[in-house]
Amino acid sequence: MHFALSTENVRPDALLGPDFRYDWLPLYLYVSKAIGAFYYWSGLRDLFGPWSRVLSMLLKSTMIGFHIVTAYWVYAICCIQNLSQRDARFCCLLFVWQPGIIVATCLYGYQDAFHTVLLAGALLCLLTNRRLLTYALCALIALTKPQAAIYLVPFACFGLRQYGLLWCVNGVLWGLGVMVLALSPFLFYGTFSSVFGMFMNVTNVHEWLTGCAHNFWWLVAPVPPFESDRLPLLFGFNGLEIGLFVFAVFTCGLGFRLFRDMSVPILLDVCALFGFGFFMVVTEIHENHHYAMFLFLAPLATTRLQMRWAYYILSGTFVINLITTNLWLESGLVLQVGFLRIETLNAMVNAFVLFVWL
């Protein structure tokens, strides 16, 4: 979002200079620039100025709109599972009023609703075997953020098991074509190296054990200060390497489970647990990086009581993570219960839920 706002008054040739680079993957740039163009051509910029809260409202409203579309697709996914209309509506409302998503999207203006709506669309197309749309949406997901791209792994496992090897081969070919098309403006303007560099160097953006996520790494080294994930921690391995290794084992285990049972509930369960595991064990994770997990968890919470409890508890820890992080960033205030920080208690609850879920 900072990039979208800060480039509004910059000359086009300045954007192509040596300082031009990305701090995340590029697809959101299309959304933010479209909003900026509307703000300019509608006359709102002349009326309110380039740094108005009206522009912030447009950016937030777009994300809220994406969230509403995602909720409708969650409803459709429930219908595919042959749930009753009552259960499907309950699931939709459960997702719409998810308190962490409301805080993240409506109050703080996070952009996670964008990649979540793409994930919901891809899941719906995957389950209904709309192959070309699935390939296209998965390619676009890969151009958003790592916390969205990880779900392509269980999607690919499900597609391979359900539709065969040719489905995956075609998916790779079509996906590459869509990615080239989406990145063609960057190729045309000679800035593709910045995009490619971001893919290759995503782990070098924030070299911290945790970026304020209440996960296992918070229990190792709570913030502040931000501890480096490049320092040796165990047998000469650093935090980044340990986290990626544990996540790789985690991925293999869930992939094996999905191959054994390719039902839709198992796919949803694997995706939700996969997203939460990514949030909990990998370094450099921020407080909102499991936002999309609730897309997959909501249908499970509708029909399974134990998953409903998981949904409620993780909704609570998500809100606490968001609010305490923002409070500390804005005021430097750290909340404690006795000698223990609330954030540490929150991380303990998240860890307990993960162990029980596993």
N, C-alpha and C positions, 0 to 999 in steps of 0.2 A: 504494500500500500504506500509506503514511503516513496518508492520509485514512481508510482503513478502520480502522486501529488507533486513531487519535486521536479518532474520533467515538464510540467505544464507550460512554464515560461522559458524554457531552454531552447536555443536555436537547434534545428535538426542536425547541422553539421557538428555541433558540440556533442551530440549523443553518439557520434561515431568516432570520437576521439579516443586517446589511449586510456582514459579513466573510465570508459564505459564498460560496465560489467554487471552481472546479476548476482543477487544473494539468494535466489531460489529459482526453481525451474520455471519456464517462461510462459506457460499457457495463460496464467492469470493476467498477464500483460494485455491480452486481447480484451478481457472484461473491463479492466480499469481504464484502458484507453477509449473503449466504447462509451463508458460512463463519462469520461472527460470530454469526449466529442459532443455528447448530448448536452452536457453542462455548458459547453461553449456555444454550440449552434442554436440552442434554445433561448439564448440571451440571458441565462441565469448568471453567467460569469460577469457580464457587464453590470448586472443588477446588484449582485452580492459580493463581487470580487473573487480573486483566484483562490483565496484560502478560507472560504466561507464554510460554516457548519452545514450549509445546504448541500455542498459537495459530499461531506461526510455522511449526511443523511441518505443521499443517493447511493453511496457505496454500501452502507448498511442495509438499506431497503432492498438492494439487489441480492444480497446474501440471504435476507429473510425470505425473499421470493424463491430462491433456490431451495431453502429449507422446506417451504410449503410444497414445492414440487416433489422433493424427496419423500415427504410424508405421504403424498398420494401414491407414489411408486411403492412405498412400503405396504400400503393398503393393497395394491395390485399383487405384490409378492405373497401376501397372506392369502389372497383369493386363489392364486395358483396352487397353494398348498391345500386347497379345499377346506379352509377354515370357514366358519359361519360368518355371516355379515356382521354379527355382533362382535365376534372376536377380531375381525379385520378392522372394524371401526375403533375398537379399544386399542389395538396395536397402533393405528394411525395417530390417535390422540396421545398415546403414551410417548410416541416419538415427537410429536409437535410440541408438547409441553415438557420435554426433557429439560430440567432446570439448568444443567451445565451448558447445553446448547443455547438456551435463551440468554444466559449471561455472556457466553462467548460471542454470539452473533449479534444480539440486540444491544447489549451494553458496550462491549469492547470492540466490536466490529471485526472480529477475526474472519479470515476468508475461507475457513475450512468447509463451509457449506458448499463452496464451488466444487471441490473435488469429491465431496460426499454425494452430490447430485449425479455426478458422472458415474460413481461407483454403483449407485442405486439403479441407474439406467442400464449399466453393463450387466448387473446381476439379473435384472428383469429380462434382458435380451438373451442372456446365457440360459436361463431356465426355460424360455420359450423357443430356443434354438433359432433365433434370428441372427444368423452367423455374421453377415456383413456389418450389421450395427454393433454386434459384440466386438468384432475386430476393431472397428473405428473407435468405439468408446474406450476400449482397453488401451489403444495407442494414445488417446488423449489423456487418459489417466496417468500414463507413464511420463507425460510432460507437465504434471502438476507438482506433486511433492512426494518424497520418499514414503511418508506415512500413508499415502494412497497407493503408490506403486506396489507396495508389499502384497496387497490383496490380489495382484495378478497371479501370484504363485498358487493359491488355492483355486482360483478361477481356472487356471491352466490344468491343474490336476483333475478338477471336475470335468472339464471339457474333454481332456484326453481319455478319461475313464468312460465317459458317457457317449462321446461321439467319435472316438478313434484318433489315430495318429495324424491322419490327413487333416483333421480339424485344426490341430496345432500348427502344422506346416503352413496351411493356408492363412492361419491367424498371424503368423510371423510375417509372411509376405505382404498381406494386406495392411498389417500394422505398420510396417516400415514405410509403405506408400503413404499412409495417412500422416505419419510423423514428418516425412519429407515435405508434404503439402503444407502442414501446419507451420513448419519452420522455414518455408520458402522466402518469406519477407526478410528473415535474418540472413539467409544465403544471399539474397539480392543486395542487401545493404552492407554485406561484408562483416557482419557481427556474429556469424555462426560460431566462431571460435570461442566467444564469450559463453554461448549456450553450452557448447560441448565441454568447455572448461568447468562449468558448474556441475555437469553430470559427473565428471571425473574427480572433482574436489569438494563434493558436498560434505564430506566428513572434516574438512578443514575450515569450515565457516565458524563453528563454535566448538573449540577443542576442550570441552568441559565434560566432567563425569555426568553432570545433570544440568540442564538449562532450566531449573526450577520445577522439574517433574518430580512428583512424590512417588518415587519408585525405589528399587533396591539400591541404586546408586546414591539416592538421597540419604539412605541409612548408612552408607559408607562415608559420605562427605556432604553434609547439608550446606545449602547456600545461605548466607555468604560465608567465606569467599567462594568464587568459582574455581574448583580444583581441576587441574589439567587431566585429561584422559590419556595422556601420552607418557605418564610416569609409571615405572614398573610397580606392579602391585602384588603379583603372585608368580613365583618361579620365573621371574624376569619378564613376564607378559604384562602389558599395560591394560588399562581399563577398556579401551576401544577394542583391542584384540579379544579380551575375555568376553565382552558383551556380544560381539559378532559371532564368536564360537558357540556360546550358549544359545544364541538365537538360531544358528544353523542347525544345532541338534534339535531344538524346539521345532524348527521347520520340517525336518525329516520325520519326526514323530507324528506331527499333525498330518503331513502328507500321506504317511502310511495309513493313518486312521481313515483318511478320506478315501483312499484307494480300496480299503476293505468294505466301506459302506458309502455309496455315492448318493444317498438320499438327500433331499433338500434340507431337512432339519440338521443333518450332520454337516452339510456344507455351511449353513449359517453358524452352527456351533463352532466349527473349525475357524471360520473367518473372524468371528468375534473373539475367540480365544487367541488367535494369531495376532490380531491388532492389539489386544491387551498385553500379550507377551512381549511384543515389540516395544510397547510403552514401558514395560517394567524392567527389561534386561539390557537393552541397548543404551549406550552412552549418548550424550548430546541431545537428549530428548527434552522437549519443552512441555509445559503444563497442558497444552491443548492437543497433543499429538495422538491421542486415542479418541478424538472427536467422532470419527467415522465408525468406530466400533459399535456405537449404539444403533446404527442402521441395521446391523446384523443381530444384535442382542434383543431388540424390541420384539420381533416375531417369536423368538424363543420365550421371552418373558410373558407373552400372551397365553401360551399353552402349557408351560412348565413352571410349577410353583417355585422350585429351587432357583431357576433362572430369573424369575421375577424378583426374588430377594437379591440376587446378584445385581440386577438392573437398578434396583432402588439404592443399594449400598454404593455402587460405583457412581451413580448419579450424584449422591451426596459427596463422595470424595472428590469428584470432578469439580463440583461447585466450590468446595473448600480450597482445592488446589488453585483454581482461578482467582478467587477473591483474596486469599492470603498472599499470593504472588503479586497481584496488582497493588495490594496494600503496602507491601514491602518496597516495591519499585517506586511508588508515589511518595511514601512517607518515611521509609526505613524502619517501620514498626514491625516487630517480631512478637507474635502472640505465644504465650506459654501457659501450660497448665502445671503448676508447681515448677519442677525443674525441667520438664519436658516440653518441647515445642509442639504446637498443634500440628504443624506440617509433618513432624516426625511420627506423631500418632496416626496421621492420615496415611503416610507411607506404609506404616505397619498394617493398617486395615487393608490397603491395596494388596500387600504381600499375602496376607491371610486369605483373601478372596481368591487370588491366583492359585495358591496351594490347594484350596478346597476344590476349585474348578478343575484343576489337573487331576 
